[in-house]
Amino acid sequence: MFELSFQVTTLRASLYKSQGLTGEKPLGDVSFENFSLLLLLTRHDMKIEVRLGSVPLRPFESSHLHVVVVPFP
């Protein structure tokens, strides 16, 4: 069995959109507050649990960024 547990108060990332051969366009910055990841792996089973407290998003050009929020039970 393999187990990985990862927790941080704030996990930050920058979002980019591929522009093909011309490079990438920056879309914005995102922070995952109270992020935790738990991965359990056995020979015949894998379980992944992800938890978030909040997800603040700072778009660079808000008119071109479409954000979908999916609630979890």
C-alpha positions as CSV (number, residue, x, y, z in Angstrom):
1,M,0.0,0.0,0.0
2,F,1.2,3.5,-0.8
3,E,-0.2,6.6,1.0
4,L,0.6,10.3,0.3
5,S,-0.8,13.1,2.4
6,F,-0.1,16.7,1.4
7,Q,-1.5,19.8,3.2
8,V,-0.7,23.5,2.8
9,T,-2.4,26.7,4.0
10,T,-2.1,28.4,0.6
11,L,-1.3,26.8,-2.8
12,R,-0.8,29.4,-5.6
13,A,-0.7,28.9,-9.4
14,S,-0.6,31.0,-12.5
15,L,-3.0,30.1,-15.3
16,Y,-2.1,30.2,-19.0
17,K,-3.8,29.5,-22.3
18,S,-1.9,27.9,-25.1
19,Q,-1.7,30.0,-28.3
20,G,-0.3,27.2,-30.5
21,L,3.2,27.9,-31.9
22,T,3.1,31.5,-30.8
23,G,3.4,30.6,-27.1
24,E,1.1,31.1,-24.1
25,K,-1.3,33.9,-22.9
26,P,-1.4,34.6,-19.2
27,L,-5.0,34.3,-17.9
28,G,-4.7,35.0,-14.1
29,D,-3.5,33.8,-10.7
30,V,-5.4,31.4,-8.5
31,S,-4.9,30.6,-4.8
32,F,-6.2,27.4,-3.2
33,E,-6.8,28.2,0.5
34,N,-6.5,25.3,3.0
35,F,-5.6,22.8,0.3
36,S,-5.2,19.1,1.2
37,L,-4.6,16.0,-0.9
38,L,-4.8,12.4,0.2
39,L,-3.8,9.6,-2.1
40,L,-4.2,5.9,-1.1
41,L,-3.0,3.3,-3.6
42,T,-3.3,-0.5,-3.2
43,R,-2.8,-3.2,-5.8
44,H,-6.4,-3.1,-7.0
45,D,-7.7,0.2,-5.7
46,M,-6.9,3.9,-5.7
47,K,-8.6,6.6,-3.6
48,I,-8.0,10.3,-3.9
49,E,-9.5,13.0,-1.6
50,V,-9.0,16.7,-2.3
51,R,-10.3,19.4,0.0
52,L,-10.3,23.2,-0.4
53,G,-11.4,26.0,1.9
54,S,-11.8,28.6,-0.8
55,V,-10.5,29.4,-4.3
56,P,-9.7,33.2,-4.9
57,L,-9.1,33.9,-8.6
58,R,-7.6,37.1,-10.0
59,P,-8.1,37.3,-13.7
60,F,-5.8,39.5,-15.8
61,E,-8.6,40.2,-18.4
62,S,-11.9,39.3,-16.8
63,S,-13.9,39.7,-20.1
64,H,-12.0,36.7,-21.7
65,L,-12.0,34.3,-18.7
66,H,-14.9,31.9,-18.2
67,V,-14.9,30.3,-14.7
68,V,-17.2,27.4,-13.8
69,V,-17.6,26.5,-10.1
70,V,-18.6,22.9,-9.4
71,P,-20.0,22.3,-5.9
72,F,-19.2,19.1,-4.1
73,P,-21.5,17.5,-1.5
